[in-house]
Amino acid sequence: MRRTWLLVAVVAVVAVVVLIAIGASGLGRATQTSDPSAGRPSVAETIPPSSGASASPDRTPVFTPAVGDLEPLGTLLALLRVAPEDRTGYDRSLFVHWIDADGDGCDTRREVLIDEAIVAPTVGPGCSLTGGRWVSLYDGASFSDPADLQIDHVVALAEAWDSGASAWAPARRQSFANDLGEPWPLIAVSAASNQSKSDKDPADWLPPAAAAECPFLSAWIATKARWDLAVDARERSALAKEIVDCPTSEMPYDPAPPDGLPAGTTPGGTSEPRSQCDPAYPTVCIPPPPPDLDCGQIPYRNFTVLSPDPHRFDGDKDGIGCET
């Protein structure tokens, strides 16, 4: 799934890069440019009508999609709460990476490179990679040496901290930093494009390849929805404006497992299907009453709460439970 999603996006980027090159040589005219601002409307400050969202940026979502459902970007954007950013206390070392979660000798970085190779590399001792080929989504650059690529956290670690990860347990931050559960939170890109992006959000940075804009915006919104991260007001306005140009883009709603535990595992360590988790708390796994639980009896903070909130975690009715 990771490789399929990326291949579709990369093919689009490569096609645009080729057209631009042909136009530059006098053999034709490119239909798109690499200018991220080209061809976008000057104003589009509300979520597209297909999302069913209110114009108010701090609205509480009136529904939650079923897990795994493909949804328009506007629908997923409408799920994200709006909150100011706060980088107090951030340190990159608080997000442990890269790890070898499955113990196969390949850490997260190499797992991404193996998955996203256009030509599959040979995997040698110590998970050395030779003979592969990669194309950077953000700028269409091609590489044959994996050392020339960097693994981008689409939502940067610092941005995640600003947006809610500061309240997470260390295990959940580690899980976020090494998320291989879906193909879009981590992608292999050129060092130049990754360093240009840094920890910026879409209000301040878009990929230099125009064809990469919708895949990038899709990955950004889906990652924030997956990890129940907030957006600030300026970021949300930029996202709402830019996705107007992505009317056919859809992404799955796929909440991450709670606190870095494998899917289907409860905090007590026993296997339990998600069907035993109360749907009023879609981003964490909390069983329905009885017994009636309070915030001191669960490990989660700042999670999404939907009506009817049987445990009454959301005392101020703002859609966020056990706020810190």
Rosetta silent file (secondary structure, phi, psi, omega in degrees, C-alpha in Angstrom):
SEQUENCE: MRRTWLLVAVVAVVAVVVLIAIGASGLGRATQTSDPSAGRPSVAETIPPSSGASASPDRTPVFTPAVGDLEPLGTLLALLRVAPEDRTGYDRSLFVHWIDADGDGCDTRREVLIDEAIVAPTVGPGCSLTGGRWVSLYDGASFSDPADLQIDHVVALAEAWDSGASAWAPARRQSFANDLGEPWPLIAVSAASNQSKSDKDPADWLPPAAAAECPFLSAWIATKARWDLAVDARERSALAKEIVDCPTSEMPYDPAPPDGLPAGTTPGGTSEPRSQCDPAYPTVCIPPPPPDLDCGQIPYRNFTVLSPDPHRFDGDKDGIGCET
SCORE:     score description
SCORE:     0.000 S_00000001
   1 L     0.000  -42.979  178.599    0.000    0.000    0.000 S_00000001
   2 H   -56.620  -50.068 -173.877    2.829    2.418    0.842 S_00000001
   3 H   -68.328  -37.527  179.817    4.560    1.875   -2.478 S_00000001
   4 H   -61.655  -46.988 -179.845    1.341    2.052   -4.536 S_00000001
   5 H   -59.992  -45.711 -177.016    0.351    5.419   -3.067 S_00000001
   6 H   -70.171  -38.478 -179.601    3.785    6.890   -3.597 S_00000001
   7 H   -60.039  -42.949  178.845    4.212    5.480   -7.104 S_00000001
   8 H   -60.156  -45.652 -179.744    1.026    7.178   -8.291 S_00000001
   9 H   -66.228  -43.558 -178.077    2.171   10.504   -6.878 S_00000001
  10 H   -65.876  -39.628  178.482    5.737   10.167   -8.181 S_00000001
  11 H   -58.698  -41.056  178.412    4.583    9.247  -11.686 S_00000001
  12 H   -63.586  -42.621  179.919    2.560   12.470  -11.787 S_00000001
  13 H   -64.877  -46.316 -179.159    5.554   14.511  -10.613 S_00000001
  14 H   -61.539  -39.904 -179.911    7.930   12.856  -13.089 S_00000001
  15 H   -61.543  -41.874  178.898    5.481   13.448  -15.937 S_00000001
  16 H   -66.728  -41.825  178.860    5.327   17.157  -15.134 S_00000001
  17 H   -60.145  -41.694  178.924    9.120   17.389  -14.822 S_00000001
  18 H   -63.861  -43.271  178.955    9.502   15.752  -18.258 S_00000001
  19 H   -62.215  -38.989  178.154    6.983   18.143  -19.808 S_00000001
  20 H   -64.415  -42.104  179.238    8.821   21.108  -18.337 S_00000001
  21 H   -62.955  -40.524  178.556   12.101   19.818  -19.716 S_00000001
  22 H   -63.337  -43.798  179.137   10.563   19.382  -23.194 S_00000001
  23 H   -61.696  -39.373 -179.651    9.177   22.889  -23.103 S_00000001
  24 H   -65.256  -28.159 -177.841   12.561   24.286  -22.088 S_00000001
  25 L   -86.249   -1.584  179.514   14.196   22.566  -25.067 S_00000001
  26 L    87.965    3.830 -177.450   11.768   24.165  -27.536 S_00000001
  27 L   -90.425   -7.187 -179.071   10.026   20.866  -28.355 S_00000001
  28 L   175.329 -177.165 -178.189    6.773   21.760  -26.658 S_00000001
  29 L  -120.270  129.072  179.024    5.121   23.696  -23.898 S_00000001
  30 L   -68.620  141.564  179.660    4.737   22.395  -20.340 S_00000001
  31 L   -84.838  -15.631  176.362    1.174   22.338  -19.099 S_00000001
  32 L  -135.821  161.033  176.994    2.243   23.060  -15.498 S_00000001
  33 L  -117.005  168.475  178.949    5.079   24.956  -13.906 S_00000001
  34 L   -86.843    4.432  178.114    7.174   24.263  -10.831 S_00000001
  35 L   -76.210  114.242 -175.659    5.971   27.502   -9.230 S_00000001
  36 L   -60.764  -21.640 -176.642    3.911   26.380   -6.206 S_00000001
  37 L   -92.786   -6.287 -174.398    1.754   29.522   -6.427 S_00000001
  38 L   -70.416  136.303  169.808    0.913   29.205  -10.123 S_00000001
  39 L    77.649    7.621 -179.067   -2.688   28.598  -11.103 S_00000001
  40 L   -99.696  146.514 -179.790   -4.203   28.741   -7.606 S_00000001
  41 L   -64.357  152.549 -177.150   -7.162   30.977   -6.743 S_00000001
  42 L   -77.778  -27.609  178.134   -6.390   34.137   -4.829 S_00000001
  43 L  -137.235  132.529  174.066   -9.101   33.554   -2.247 S_00000001
  44 L  -166.194   67.363 -168.485  -10.610   30.329   -0.955 S_00000001
  45 L   -86.757    0.582  178.479  -10.757   30.676    2.776 S_00000001
  46 L  -116.398  158.116  177.569  -13.492   28.144    3.486 S_00000001
  47 L   -66.101  142.024  179.849  -13.567   24.377    3.291 S_00000001
  48 L   -54.551  148.075 -176.820  -15.050   23.112   -0.006 S_00000001
  49 H   -55.571  -27.704 -176.997  -18.825   22.530    0.132 S_00000001
  50 H   -63.733  -18.466 -178.582  -18.346   18.759   -0.239 S_00000001
  51 H   -77.706  -20.246 -176.495  -16.980   18.613    3.305 S_00000001
  52 L    70.885   18.985 -173.677  -20.235   19.741    4.873 S_00000001
  53 L   -89.722  151.302  172.011  -18.185   21.953    7.215 S_00000001
  54 L   -73.485  159.540  178.067  -19.226   25.176    8.832 S_00000001
  55 L   -74.270  -13.480 -179.279  -17.274   28.331    8.013 S_00000001
  56 L   -73.357  122.191 -174.331  -16.212   28.613   11.647 S_00000001
  57 L   -69.728  -17.321 -177.279  -12.563   27.461   11.938 S_00000001
  58 L  -108.458   24.560 -177.623  -12.898   26.199   15.507 S_00000001
  59 L   -65.093  152.422  171.594  -16.045   24.148   14.963 S_00000001
  60 L   -89.551  128.171 -178.695  -16.486   20.780   16.637 S_00000001
  61 L   -56.537  141.389 -178.537  -16.955   18.043   14.002 S_00000001
  62 L   -91.166   -3.736  179.759  -20.541   16.807   13.830 S_00000001
  63 L  -157.852  167.221  171.464  -19.494   13.304   12.775 S_00000001
  64 L  -129.970  129.566  179.031  -16.527   10.983   12.489 S_00000001
  65 L   -62.567  156.779  172.889  -15.971    8.845    9.374 S_00000001
  66 L   -66.968  142.665 -179.663  -15.810    5.099    9.760 S_00000001
  67 L   -57.455  129.980  179.035  -12.248    3.856   10.152 S_00000001
  68 L    92.808  -12.259 -179.924  -10.774    3.098    6.731 S_00000001
  69 L   -68.484  137.282  171.623  -13.335    5.115    4.770 S_00000001
  70 E   -76.525  130.766 -177.454  -11.965    7.230    1.924 S_00000001
  71 E  -132.633  148.463  171.909  -12.957   10.838    2.483 S_00000001
  72 E   -59.315  154.120 -178.307  -12.453   14.137    0.600 S_00000001
  73 H   -59.786  -35.779  179.762   -9.711   16.300    2.042 S_00000001
  74 H   -63.566  -34.072  178.363  -12.249   18.864    3.212 S_00000001
  75 H   -66.553  -44.654  178.609  -14.025   16.222    5.283 S_00000001
  76 H   -67.461  -38.262  178.418  -10.809   15.201    7.043 S_00000001
  77 H   -61.467  -35.875 -179.292   -9.817   18.832    7.524 S_00000001
  78 H   -65.941  -19.109  178.516  -13.161   19.460    9.227 S_00000001
  79 H   -77.747  -19.184 -171.106  -12.218   16.870   11.865 S_00000001
  80 L   -83.629  126.190  177.362   -9.140   18.803   12.988 S_00000001
  81 L   -72.712  153.709  179.244   -9.516   21.061   15.990 S_00000001
  82 E  -103.228  126.682 -179.106   -8.015   24.551   15.788 S_00000001
  83 L  -151.553  148.781  176.830   -5.545   25.535   18.521 S_00000001
  84 L   -67.071  150.988  178.220   -2.548   27.870   18.805 S_00000001
  85 L   -79.363  150.476  178.000    0.900   26.331   18.481 S_00000001
  86 L  -147.246  111.450 -178.202    3.168   25.994   21.499 S_00000001
  87 L   -96.371    9.922 -179.712    6.775   24.802   21.158 S_00000001
  88 L   -54.458  125.294  175.239    7.615   25.128   24.844 S_00000001
  89 L    84.785    2.387 -176.822    9.863   22.261   25.938 S_00000001
  90 L   -68.568  137.637  170.078   10.413   20.785   22.469 S_00000001
  91 L  -148.119  131.911 -176.489   13.508   18.678   21.848 S_00000001
  92 H   -57.645  -30.821 -178.579   13.940   16.384   18.855 S_00000001
  93 H   -66.596  -12.451  177.781   15.314   13.655   21.134 S_00000001
  94 H   -74.308  -11.444  175.234   11.842   13.339   22.697 S_00000001
  95 L  -111.964   92.252 -175.379   10.782   11.534   19.488 S_00000001
  96 L   -67.853  125.512  177.658   12.981    8.413   19.431 S_00000001
  97 L  -160.868  161.642  -11.076   13.810    7.331   15.856 S_00000001
  98 L   -89.893  139.095 -176.314   14.869    5.435   13.785 S_00000001
  99 L  -113.578  162.656  174.047   13.997    2.094   15.408 S_00000001
 100 L  -104.970   82.011 -170.567   13.825   -1.507   14.182 S_00000001
 101 L   -65.139  -34.591 -176.736   10.298   -2.202   15.375 S_00000001
 102 L   -98.058    2.251  175.388    9.926   -5.648   13.818 S_00000001
 103 L    66.846   25.244 -179.029   13.476   -6.836   14.620 S_00000001
 104 L   -93.320    5.225  179.381   14.323   -7.734   11.021 S_00000001
 105 L    92.970   -7.018  178.808   17.582   -5.762   11.022 S_00000001
 106 L  -112.082  122.817  179.185   16.200   -2.814    9.025 S_00000001
 107 L   -77.944  178.210 -175.180   15.361    0.382   10.881 S_00000001
 108 H   -57.686  -42.618  179.728   12.492    2.699    9.947 S_00000001
 109 H   -56.063  -49.201 -177.600   14.609    4.739    7.534 S_00000001
 110 H   -70.377  -32.638  176.460   15.611    1.674    5.532 S_00000001
 111 H   -60.672  -42.398  178.684   12.099    0.236    5.640 S_00000001
 112 H   -64.182  -44.371  179.909   10.814    3.405    3.950 S_00000001
 113 H   -61.656  -41.100  178.701   13.577    3.282    1.335 S_00000001
 114 H   -64.272  -45.169 -177.079   12.826   -0.366    0.554 S_00000001
 115 H   -65.532  -36.527 -170.395    9.091    0.276    0.285 S_00000001
 116 H   -98.237    4.332 -179.652    9.366    3.380   -1.877 S_00000001
 117 L   -64.915  134.109  173.280   12.040    2.269   -4.355 S_00000001
 118 L   -74.019  -38.524  169.472   11.038    2.593   -8.012 S_00000001
 119 E  -116.017  121.426 -173.729   13.612   -0.123   -8.720 S_00000001
 120 L   -63.108  132.469  177.719   13.907   -2.489   -5.755 S_00000001
 121 L   -81.021  162.300  169.674   17.346   -2.477   -4.093 S_00000001
 122 E   -83.614  129.694 -179.187   19.312   -5.527   -3.013 S_00000001
 123 E   -98.272  114.799 -176.694   19.208   -5.818    0.779 S_00000001
 124 L  -105.369 -167.630  178.811   22.567   -6.948    2.137 S_00000001
 125 H   -56.181  140.892 -178.733   24.136   -7.516    5.566 S_00000001
 126 H    67.085   19.144 -177.904   23.190   -4.902    8.118 S_00000001
 127 H    60.455   34.550  172.382   20.314   -3.895    5.807 S_00000001
 128 L   -68.703  141.901 -176.313   22.708   -2.263    3.352 S_00000001
 129 E  -117.705  125.901  178.762   20.874   -1.206    0.195 S_00000001
 130 E  -136.795  150.176  172.351   22.422   -1.362   -3.279 S_00000001
 131 L    80.450    6.581 -179.090   21.149   -1.191   -6.811 S_00000001
 132 L   -90.439  175.207  175.759   17.881    0.633   -6.143 S_00000001
 133 E  -143.702  139.200 -177.224   16.382    3.746   -7.676 S_00000001
 134 E  -133.764  151.774  172.826   14.199    6.394   -6.066 S_00000001
 135 E  -124.244  127.076 -179.359   12.320    9.497   -7.184 S_00000001
 136 L   -74.957  121.673 -177.842   11.757   12.334   -4.706 S_00000001
 137 L   -58.215  -42.252 -169.752    8.060   13.235   -4.563 S_00000001
 138 L   -67.606  -33.374 -174.643    8.597   16.899   -3.737 S_00000001
 139 L  -132.793    0.486  177.833   10.807   17.837   -6.693 S_00000001
 140 L    76.151    6.318 -179.874   10.948   14.844   -9.065 S_00000001
 141 L   -69.857  144.419 -177.454   14.710   14.354   -8.574 S_00000001
 142 E  -108.429  143.857 -176.158   15.991   10.809   -9.223 S_00000001
 143 E  -139.275  146.987  173.370   18.544    8.952   -7.075 S_00000001
 144 L  -118.181   -7.878  177.993   20.419    5.660   -7.147 S_00000001
 145 L  -111.304  114.708 -177.485   22.319    6.128   -3.864 S_00000001
 146 H   -61.263  -21.538  178.877   20.081    5.865   -0.779 S_00000001
 147 H   -66.784  -18.268 -179.505   22.516    8.038    1.157 S_00000001
 148 H   -84.942   -4.084 -179.693   21.388   10.958   -1.008 S_00000001
 149 E  -106.422  151.881  172.068   17.815   10.725    0.263 S_00000001
 150 E  -119.389  150.764  177.295   16.314   11.856    3.544 S_00000001
 151 E   -94.403  115.883 -178.362   13.179   10.486    5.209 S_00000001
 152 E   -91.452  128.540  163.253   10.738   13.317    5.733 S_00000001
 153 E   -77.328  108.364 -176.177    8.206   13.349    8.532 S_00000001
 154 L   -51.071  -49.790  167.164    5.446   14.960    6.451 S_00000001
 155 L   -93.224  106.756 -173.431    4.202   16.544    9.664 S_00000001
 156 L   -58.589  155.013 -179.093    7.556   17.457   11.176 S_00000001
 157 H   -57.850  -42.385  179.058    8.375   16.379   14.718 S_00000001
 158 H   -65.223  -39.954  177.623    8.451   19.991   15.910 S_00000001
 159 H   -63.951  -40.154  177.333    5.112   20.674   14.216 S_00000001
 160 H   -61.948  -43.528  178.249    3.635   17.603   15.888 S_00000001
 161 H   -58.205  -47.169  179.856    4.886   18.838   19.266 S_00000001
 162 H   -58.862  -29.483 -167.319    3.305   22.244   18.624 S_00000001
 163 L  -102.075    8.315  176.272    0.028   20.590   17.658 S_00000001
 164 L   138.347  -19.121 -176.988   -0.553   18.277   20.611 S_00000001
 165 H   -68.956  -15.158  177.443    2.297   15.754   20.840 S_00000001
 166 H   -62.180  -23.546 -179.163    3.755   17.643   23.802 S_00000001
 167 H   -93.118   -1.757 -176.319    1.019   15.998   25.910 S_00000001
 168 L   -78.589  157.616  168.657    1.718   12.475   24.625 S_00000001
 169 L   -71.266  152.863 -179.975    3.416    9.651   26.452 S_00000001
 170 H   -53.334  -37.491 -178.525    6.957    8.867   25.159 S_00000001
 171 H   -63.509  -35.583 -179.996    5.742    5.619   23.548 S_00000001
 172 H   -72.608  -37.194  176.008    3.224    7.499   21.420 S_00000001
 173 H   -63.835  -39.898  177.358    5.840   10.024   20.277 S_00000001
 174 H   -63.699  -41.589  179.279    8.113    7.138   19.287 S_00000001
 175 H   -62.669  -41.928  177.347    5.256    5.516   17.389 S_00000001
 176 H   -61.569  -45.331 -175.652    4.567    8.764   15.527 S_00000001
 177 H   -68.187  -16.275 -176.955    8.231    9.219   14.631 S_00000001
 178 L  -126.640   32.092 -170.837    8.413    5.691   13.166 S_00000001
 179 L   -72.921  103.723  174.627    4.916    5.359   11.690 S_00000001
 180 L  -105.205    8.353 -176.843    4.952    2.657    9.007 S_00000001
 181 L   -71.614  -23.611  174.900    1.277    1.852    9.457 S_00000001
 182 L  -136.293  159.320 -173.530    0.326    4.041    6.492 S_00000001
 183 L   -81.276  -10.855 -171.268    2.394    5.185    3.503 S_00000001
 184 L   -99.083  -20.075  179.708    2.052    8.942    3.885 S_00000001
 185 L   -65.794  -29.004 -178.878    3.457    9.997    7.315 S_00000001
 186 E  -127.887  128.118  177.247    7.043    9.158    6.194 S_00000001
 187 E  -140.809  149.749  179.331    8.391    9.554    2.649 S_00000001
 188 E   -87.534  125.150 -177.249   11.846    9.493    1.048 S_00000001
 189 E  -139.476  170.114  177.723   12.748   12.814   -0.601 S_00000001
 190 E   -65.445  150.120  178.380   15.769   14.772   -1.744 S_00000001
 191 H   -61.128  -38.337 -177.832   17.876   16.396    0.956 S_00000001
 192 H   -62.660  -44.885 -177.949   17.390   19.786   -0.694 S_00000001
 193 H   -71.912  -36.040  179.365   13.593   19.624   -0.605 S_00000001
 194 H   -66.277  -40.637  179.448   13.509   18.203    2.916 S_00000001
 195 H   -71.192  -32.931  175.853   15.777   20.933    4.236 S_00000001
 196 H   -65.391  -41.233  178.900   13.741   23.580    2.422 S_00000001
 197 H   -69.015  -47.505  179.945   10.568   22.260    4.046 S_00000001
 198 L    53.129 -126.898 -179.605   12.162   21.844    7.489 S_00000001
 199 L  -106.691   22.951 -178.328    9.408   22.178   10.131 S_00000001
 200 L   -74.707  151.760  172.624    7.165   24.460    8.064 S_00000001
 201 L  -101.718  175.269 -174.379    3.468   23.809    7.617 S_00000001
 202 L   -63.609   -9.630  172.859    1.538   24.351    4.340 S_00000001
 203 L   -71.241  -22.198 -175.609    0.969   28.015    5.176 S_00000001
 204 L  -121.247   -8.116 -177.774    4.698   28.557    4.600 S_00000001
 205 L  -153.592  135.463  168.951    5.831   25.744    2.300 S_00000001
 206 L  -133.721  154.996 -178.068    4.569   23.700   -0.636 S_00000001
 207 L   -59.113  145.400  178.048    6.579   21.299   -2.810 S_00000001
 208 L   -65.410  -26.918  176.145    8.467   22.903   -5.706 S_00000001
 209 L   -84.330  119.236 -176.102    6.899   20.390   -8.131 S_00000001
 210 H   -58.645  -35.950 -178.821    3.343   21.564   -8.806 S_00000001
 211 H   -67.946  -14.749 -179.611    2.136   17.982   -9.340 S_00000001
 212 H   -89.184   -7.869 -173.782    3.253   17.117   -5.795 S_00000001
 213 H   -63.316  -49.743 -179.063    1.059   19.716   -4.106 S_00000001
 214 H   -65.654  -43.721  174.089   -2.133   17.642   -3.820 S_00000001
 215 H   -57.956  -39.484  179.444   -0.286   14.483   -2.684 S_00000001
 216 H   -66.747  -46.456  178.923    1.547   16.565   -0.067 S_00000001
 217 H   -62.746  -38.327  177.750   -1.612   18.281    1.183 S_00000001
 218 H   -61.561  -46.321 -179.068   -3.365   14.901    1.260 S_00000001
 219 H   -64.983  -39.731 -179.351   -0.559   13.382    3.315 S_00000001
 220 H   -62.058  -52.432 -176.425   -0.478   16.361    5.683 S_00000001
 221 H   -65.949  -42.280 -179.270   -4.211   16.345    6.442 S_00000001
 222 H   -65.175  -36.038  178.584   -4.422   12.539    6.674 S_00000001
 223 H   -68.548  -42.930  178.846   -1.455   12.431    9.069 S_00000001
 224 H   -65.078  -38.001  176.989   -2.923   15.095   11.330 S_00000001
 225 H   -68.456  -38.483 -179.321   -6.264   13.267   11.335 S_00000001
 226 H   -61.396  -39.485 -174.743   -4.525    9.927   11.978 S_00000001
 227 L  -104.495   10.305  176.830   -2.730   11.285   15.051 S_00000001
 228 L    54.080   46.073  178.080   -5.459   13.668   16.261 S_00000001
 229 L   -96.032  147.978 -178.652   -3.182   16.683   15.921 S_00000001
 230 L   -82.015  167.225  168.592   -4.499   20.247   15.875 S_00000001
 231 E  -121.246  146.819  172.647   -4.049   22.932   13.243 S_00000001
 232 L   -84.805  166.722 -172.204   -3.490   26.597   13.989 S_00000001
 233 H   -60.814  -41.901 -178.836   -5.818   29.156   12.398 S_00000001
 234 H   -66.974  -41.470  177.591   -3.337   30.300    9.733 S_00000001
 235 H   -61.435  -44.861 -178.739   -2.468   26.714    8.799 S_00000001
 236 H   -63.805  -41.289  178.307   -6.130   25.787    8.497 S_00000001
 237 H   -61.654  -41.666  179.132   -6.875   28.767    6.256 S_00000001
 238 H   -64.512  -43.127  179.372   -3.977   27.820    3.989 S_00000001
 239 H   -62.853  -45.652  179.662   -5.115   24.193    3.807 S_00000001
 240 H   -60.364  -37.887  178.465   -8.703   25.179    3.036 S_00000001
 241 H   -68.125  -48.221 -172.466   -7.472   27.459    0.257 S_00000001
 242 H   -70.800  -34.648 -175.422   -5.046   25.004   -1.319 S_00000001
 243 H   -74.551   -6.624  171.149   -7.287   21.904   -1.362 S_00000001
 244 H   -57.860  -31.267  179.602   -9.726   23.712   -3.628 S_00000001
 245 H   -83.596    5.135 -178.697   -7.272   22.639   -6.355 S_00000001
 246 L  -125.544   53.113 -171.264   -7.538   18.986   -5.237 S_00000001
 247 L   -65.857  -21.704 -178.815  -11.257   18.254   -5.736 S_00000001
 248 L  -100.851   -0.451 -177.750  -10.753   14.554   -6.499 S_00000001
 249 L   -74.905  131.253  176.113   -8.208   13.829   -3.748 S_00000001
 250 E  -133.767  150.427  177.315   -9.375   11.405   -1.062 S_00000001
 251 E  -139.246  152.767  177.844   -7.582    9.810    1.876 S_00000001
 252 E   -73.913  148.474  168.155   -8.542    7.126    4.401 S_00000001
 253 L   -90.488  111.197 -173.075   -9.519    8.013    7.928 S_00000001
 254 L  -139.793   82.725 -179.754   -7.205    5.738    9.906 S_00000001
 255 L   -58.706  139.705  178.444   -6.607    6.706   13.553 S_00000001
 256 L   -70.145  151.203  175.189   -3.291    5.507   14.942 S_00000001
 257 L   -59.364  151.431 -176.698   -3.311    2.881   17.707 S_00000001
 258 H   -69.057  137.412  170.458   -3.250    4.430   21.195 S_00000001
 259 H    50.767   34.730  173.065    0.046    5.269   22.873 S_00000001
 260 H    77.422    5.213  179.680    2.249    3.445   20.389 S_00000001
 261 L   -80.806  151.404  177.661    0.775    0.008   21.065 S_00000001
 262 L   -58.995  150.867  179.616    0.206   -2.369   18.148 S_00000001
 263 L   -54.939  136.145  178.768   -3.236   -2.252   16.585 S_00000001
 264 L    84.524    6.244  178.944   -5.720   -4.329   18.553 S_00000001
 265 E  -110.684  131.673  179.853   -3.697   -4.145   21.800 S_00000001
 266 L   -88.541  162.838  178.286   -5.119   -2.498   24.883 S_00000001
 267 L   -55.868  -23.920  177.377   -3.038   -0.570   27.463 S_00000001
 268 L   -76.803   -9.399  174.733   -3.230   -3.661   29.678 S_00000001
 269 L    95.255    3.586  179.591   -1.317   -5.592   27.028 S_00000001
 270 L  -101.832  149.001 -179.981   -4.040   -8.016   25.974 S_00000001
 271 E   -71.164  133.204 -178.543   -5.346   -8.384   22.461 S_00000001
 272 L  -152.154  128.389 -178.582   -8.761   -6.811   22.026 S_00000001
 273 L   -65.987  150.611 -179.810  -10.654   -5.912   18.838 S_00000001
 274 H   -61.552  -20.973  179.266  -11.396   -2.259   18.166 S_00000001
 275 H   -62.430  -18.785  177.826  -15.099   -3.145   18.230 S_00000001
 276 H   -88.851    4.308  177.081  -14.777   -3.250   22.036 S_00000001
 277 L   -95.981  137.360 -177.162  -13.670    0.397   22.077 S_00000001
 278 L   -67.952  127.087 -177.293  -16.392    2.979   22.637 S_00000001
 279 L   -66.406  -10.691  176.667  -17.058    4.899   19.360 S_00000001
 280 L   -70.067  -14.193 -178.946  -17.442    8.141   21.317 S_00000001
 281 L  -126.432   75.332 -166.492  -13.616    8.164   21.581 S_00000001
 282 L   -70.624  -19.822 -175.310  -12.509    7.330   18.001 S_00000001
 283 L   -98.888   -2.813  176.828   -8.789    8.090   18.297 S_00000001
 284 L  -135.588  171.018  179.622   -8.129    6.028   21.439 S_00000001
 285 L  -112.777  100.161  178.232   -9.389    2.702   22.773 S_00000001
 286 L  -123.573  123.571 -178.635  -11.572    3.171   25.844 S_00000001
 287 L   -69.240  152.958  177.002  -14.201    0.522   26.651 S_00000001
 288 L   -70.675  158.541  175.668  -17.783    1.621   27.220 S_00000001
 289 L   -70.122  160.815   -1.756  -19.139    1.665   30.776 S_00000001
 290 L   -80.600  159.992   -0.636  -19.488   -0.023   33.130 S_00000001
 291 L   -81.002  164.203  174.409  -17.382    0.846   34.943 S_00000001
 292 L   -78.129  124.527 -176.442  -17.619    4.608   34.675 S_00000001
 293 L  -104.859  155.581  170.368  -14.067    5.946   34.205 S_00000001
 294 L  -121.535  175.206 -172.861  -12.530    9.335   34.882 S_00000001
 295 H   -61.129  -31.700 -179.718   -9.405   10.954   33.419 S_00000001
 296 H   -70.653  -11.075 -177.887   -7.191    9.736   36.233 S_00000001
 297 H  -102.883    2.025  179.216   -7.980    6.132   35.334 S_00000001
 298 L  -127.770  157.122 -176.668   -6.916    6.281   31.655 S_00000001
 299 L   -90.629    1.837 -171.454   -3.536    7.095   30.014 S_00000001
 300 L   -97.923  149.950  175.071   -4.896    9.411   27.288 S_00000001
 301 L  -139.570  148.090  173.544   -5.024   13.187   27.121 S_00000001
 302 L    57.417   46.755 -179.992   -6.421   15.693   24.596 S_00000001
 303 E  -105.013  161.587 -179.477   -8.335   13.125   22.521 S_00000001
 304 E   -70.441  134.601  177.797  -11.416   13.557   20.343 S_00000001
 305 L  -123.852  128.652  176.020  -14.764   13.120   22.116 S_00000001
 306 L  -111.885  155.429  175.103  -18.068   12.615   20.308 S_00000001
 307 L   -63.970  138.396   19.960  -21.576   12.655   21.733 S_00000001
 308 L  -100.374    7.962  178.534  -22.887   11.093   23.931 S_00000001
 309 L    49.538   66.454 -173.192  -19.534   10.917   25.843 S_00000001
 310 L   -61.224  -25.715  179.044  -20.666    8.100   28.216 S_00000001
 311 L   -92.277   -4.602  179.501  -17.683    8.589   30.573 S_00000001
 312 L    58.693   45.595  176.859  -18.117   12.403   30.621 S_00000001
 313 L   -75.747  -22.725 -174.831  -14.449   13.072   29.793 S_00000001
 314 L  -104.709   78.350 -175.308  -15.374   16.323   28.000 S_00000001
 315 L   -64.128  -33.025 -177.278  -16.674   18.510   30.807 S_00000001
 316 L   -96.168    5.990  172.719  -16.588   21.780   28.836 S_00000001
 317 L    60.804   34.324  179.547  -18.217   20.264   25.719 S_00000001
 318 L  -101.287    7.059  178.264  -15.497   21.446   23.324 S_00000001
 319 L    86.937    3.895 -179.915  -14.948   18.024   21.723 S_00000001
 320 E  -122.598  128.019 -177.684  -11.637   17.327   23.518 S_00000001
 321 E   -97.077  146.293  175.153  -11.374   14.893   26.406 S_00000001
 322 L    50.324   52.612 -177.078   -9.100   15.037   29.462 S_00000001
 323 L   -67.623  142.200  177.942   -7.468   18.270   28.395 S_00000001
 324 L   -97.280    0.000    0.000   -4.093   19.164   29.878 S_00000001
